């Protein structure tokens, strides 16, 4: 046996001994991740402007909420989870009871109703502070709400709050929790919840509610309190392939196109007894961005829409005595500042923009603003290295009045 071959054998045996002696870090089982949360809350609908206040004659509502929880743990080895302080992912069903809310203005012989809502949603809980068994954090949810009562000119005329069976749901909470036993946690939270169809149809004033909730959580396995000692191993990788997140800023460009779904308030006001038309509007965006952190990217956004409903707007304006007073163009363009927040293969984006061209008649000139905002959610497909994405945005004016829903597909260069 040659001397060189002996050295190879000794080195291989040494590697085997070290590998055998090194303690293996076991991945947590599914049971260690899973929990369930039940909560109830009393709330109040909040009119966002005087017109809604004139419709409402009572305000109380309540919610019952059941959630499936998936706890992220340090042993999972995900850098995104570490950045978000090991959040809790959730999928839930919620019942909203709006049956005690009375609406009355134009039909004095009866009260209109909001009825009940069933909400299916997904979300994330993120803790800002942890001290032993106590935590303080926030909660974000997004989903779809289905209402038992919506606008009907003949028997629910004053319910201009919800104009369709289905509506987009958004929820945000500030909450504190305390683990009273290894598998049991109790919590208190202040909640904001919003339902709206994004003006896919009219009417659509939307529900805004605030509430206080009490919750109880049960985990299938006992949970220990997270400490500063809970760190990731050097071999942990995030979903973008970065080991330590020190690759430096990365420049990219988002190219996206899709359809904006929009209805016209002018059509609804002209004849509230008929169903308004929903227009599909071609929409495109170009967004040069800099990703300077695993979680964050910022940049600009150039927006374009082809408003194929402009002839209808002009027709209604002429009928209402505004002929020659306004300019009209189907080309709507704007530029915005944009920020995007990443978590694994999901991202949430928001932009604040100003119109470069927005000639859309009387209503937009008197009730809307030159400024607009968008907020949206995306899923980035991992098999394309997160380059291909689908998502939706809600476009609004004055941070409160929805303009349209935008459904987009795009590619990140």
Number of C-alpha atoms within 10 A of each C-alpha: 5 6 7 8 10 10 11 11 10 11 12 10 12 12 11 12 11 10 11 10 9 9 8 8 9 8 12 13 10 11 13 17 18 19 20 18 20 17 19 17 20 16 22 18 21 15 19 14 10 8 10 17 14 12 19 21 13 13 17 17 20 22 20 17 18 18 21 17 22 20 20 21 21 19 15 17 19 21 25 19 20 18 12 16 19 20 21 22 21 23 18 19 16 19 18 20 20 24 17 16 19 20 27 19 16 12 15 10 8 15 19 27 25 24 16 21 23 18 22 18 19 17 19 18 23 20 19 11 12 18 11 12 16 16 18 18 17 18 20 18 20 20 18 19 25 20 22 15 20 26 22 20 15 9 14 19 21 26 27 23 24 26 23 22 14 19 24 19 20 20 19 20 21 18 22 18 21 19 20 11 12 15 15 19 18 19 19 19 22 17 21 19 18 18 26 23 26 25 27 26 22 27 25 25 24 24 19 18 20 20 20 19 20 16 19 17 21 19 20 15 16 13 16 11 14 16 10 6 7 12 13 16 13 9 9 15 17 18 16 14 10 13 15 13 14 10 11 10 12 11 14 16 16 17 19 21 20 20 20 26 20 24 22 22 17 17 17 17 12 13 10 15 12 11 14 20 15 16 18 20 19 16 20 21 19 18 21 17 21 18 19 16 16 23 15 16 20 21 18 19 22 19 21 19 20 18 20 15 19 17 14 13 20 21 12 18 19 14 11 12 9 14 15 9 10 13 13 15 17 17 15 17 18 19 21 21 17 22 20 21 17 19 18 18 15 16 18 18 19 19 20 20 20 18 18 15 14 20 18 21 20 22 13 13 14 8 10 15 14 15 17 22 23 23 18 19 17 20 19 21 14 14 8 11 13 17 15 19 22 18 19 21 21 21 24 22 19 13 12 13 19 23 22 25 23 26 18 21 17 20 16 19 11
